[in-house]
Amino acid sequence: MKLLTDKIIFLTGGAQGIGYECAKVYAAEGAKVIIAEKNESVLKEAMHQLGDLHLGIGCDVANAMDVKNAIEKALISYGRIDAIHNNAGIANPSKPLHETSEPEWNDLMNINLKGIYHTVKYGFDALKNSQGCILNTSSLVGEIGQEMHAAYTATKGGINALTKSMALDYAKYKIRVNAVSPAGVWTPLLRKWNDEQPAGVNMSKYLDDIHPLGYCPDGDVVADVCAFLLSDKARFITGCIMPVSGGAELGYRNLNGEYLVGDTDK
């Protein structure tokens, strides 16, 4: 039997990047996937690739009524929801906090954090009925921080804390809540950003070197972990912030990508 046979998964931001990799893996593992996506052009292409068993819904997760309507459409189409994967998010701007404008701050909070509030508010009863699960896409920077990315890292740190509190609140309903925490991951947006770097700046090597396993992965490595966390194989895991980081959070490393040994305070 496939890992997600007959599961109904509501996935936000699932038409591109890590989200689309998740959608493909979920479908391959037997699930029916509802993609809630703001960008209608990429949503149309994603649904063409996934096929008629799955459902695409135009939805801005920052808009409460959009999410409410999307949840209702999913329930009308499939009768239940077994999992909500909160993947929709933005990463801009790349600035320190004092240079971040209030609209930029609000956009990050409304999409990355309030989007989770909306899906859980309107999807909770369905998950309670199915004794389903919730998965949040976080980031390693929510734990370790990141230079020039203060507001974004704040949202990811918030997701980590929120995941643990939700896991405690919803355990009595047999609803599991976990998060996945990647480091660097090649997505179309990251490749575009890499190609735009000045001549002589080897960001590809940098992104490889921050991972002790030696390379910056594609989104499929994250999607495989997400499928596990949404499956019954993970039935006794809740409140976990699962790193999918190639060890990027482990130890001090020098510029050659080698571990520092001995006395490091000199």
C-alpha positions, 0 to 999 in steps of 0.5 A, a space after each residue: 500500500 502507498 504511504 498516503 492511500 486515500 488521504 485528502 490533503 489540503 495544501 497551501 502554496 502548492 503550485 510551485 517550489 517545495 509546495 509543488 514537490 510535495 503535491 507530486 509526492 502526495 499524489 504519487 503516494 495515493 493522496 488526493 490533493 487540494 492546492 490552495 494557491 494565490 498565483 492562478 497561472 502556476 496553479 493552472 499548470 500544476 493542476 494540468 500536471 497533477 490530473 483530474 483527481 486533484 483540485 486547485 482553488 485560487 486562494 490568498 491565505 492572508 484573506 480569511 474569506 478566501 480560506 473559508 471558501 477554499 475549505 468549504 469547496 474541499 469538503 464539498 468535493 471530497 467529504 473530508 480533510 485528513 491533513 492541512 499542510 501550511 506551506 504558503 509563504 513569502 521570504 521578502 524583504 531581505 533587510 534588517 528590522 529597522 529598514 523593514 517597512 510596515 507593509 513589508 512586515 504586515 505581508 510577512 506576518 499575514 501570509 506566513 503566520 496568519 495564513 496558518 491561523 486561517 486554515 486551522 480556524 476554518 479547517 479544525 472541525 474537519 480535522 477533528 472529525 478525521 483525527 487528522 494532522 497539520 504540517 507547517 513549513 518552517 525553516 532552519 533560520 527560525 531556530 538559528 537566525 539569519 543576517 539581513 532577514 529579520 522579519 522573515 526569521 521572526 515568522 519562522 520562529 513563530 511557526 516553530 513555537 506555534 507548532 508546539 503549542 498547537 500540538 499540545 492543544 490538539 492532542 486531545 482530539 488526536 490531531 497531530 501537529 508537526 513542522 518541517 524545517 529545511 535549510 537551503 533548497 533549490 527552487 525556481 526562485 532560488 535558481 533565479 536569484 542565484 543567476 542574478 548574482 554578480 560575476 565572481 560570486 559563487 553562491 552555488 558553492 556557498 549553498 552546497 558548503 553550508 550543508 555538511 552532506 555536501 550539496 544543496 538539495 532539490 525540494 523532493 528531499 523535503 517532500 519525502 519527509 513531509 509525506 512521512 509526517 502526514 502518514 500513519 507511519 508518523 502516528 506517534 510524532 507530534 510537536 516535532 520541528 523536523 530538520 531536513 537540512 543536511 546537518 546545516 545546524 551542526 557545529 562550527 565550519 570554516 570557509 572551506 566547508 571543513 569542521 573546526 577542531 580544537 580551541 575555537 575561541 582564539 
